[in-house]
């Protein structure tokens, strides 16, 4: 999903809502993909893609004259962004709300910012928790690496 935004200074920016595309995974010059091609590009299942569309996480996907879904590069960029949001642990309801806000337009920038800022805080808290967990694992690994040495035997009772 690509969004044109105007900054307070009157500059126009384009927000593609995703990291740069993976050119090696997309054919050059192609901008219409079948659901099976998107499954191959994204790693998502066809069921998940249809569900995203049904719940409003994906905007209406173009259709061919026979009714077959035709995804665009913008759709693939949006799916990549949604994948990043999933990795953050953002609830699906919040992702759907973000998608709705994006479709509503520029006046929703503050609410979108707040959603992403809250998610960022959650990610930072998880990173801190994981770093603490990693420190415990590193300590235990060092203990077992030193096993059998005088140092390990002397500190074994402290564990």
Residue pairs with C-beta under 8 A, 6 or more apart in sequence:
1 16
1 17
1 59
1 74
1 75
1 77
1 78
1 81
1 99
1 102
1 103
2 14
2 15
2 16
2 17
2 74
2 77
3 14
3 15
3 16
3 17
3 102
3 106
4 12
4 13
4 14
4 15
5 12
5 13
5 14
5 15
5 106
5 109
6 12
6 13
6 106
7 13
16 74
16 77
17 77
17 78
17 81
17 102
18 77
18 78
18 80
18 81
18 84
19 80
19 81
19 84
21 73
21 76
21 77
21 80
25 41
26 41
26 73
26 76
31 72
31 73
32 62
32 70
32 71
32 72
33 41
33 70
33 71
33 72
33 75
33 76
34 68
34 69
34 70
34 71
35 46
35 49
35 50
35 68
35 69
35 71
36 46
37 71
38 44
38 49
38 71
38 75
38 76
38 79
39 45
39 46
39 49
41 76
42 49
42 76
42 79
42 80
42 83
44 52
44 79
44 83
49 58
49 69
49 79
52 58
52 79
52 82
53 60
53 61
55 92
55 96
56 96
56 99
56 100
57 82
57 92
57 95
57 96
57 99
58 75
58 78
58 79
58 99
59 78
59 99
59 103
61 69
61 70
61 71
61 75
62 69
62 70
62 71
62 72
63 69
63 70
64 70
82 95
85 95
85 98
85 119
86 95
88 119
88 122
88 123
89 119
89 122
89 123
89 126
90 98
90 119
90 122
94 115
94 119
97 115
98 112
98 115
98 116
101 108
101 111
101 112
101 115
102 108
102 112
143 152
143 155
143 156
143 159
146 152
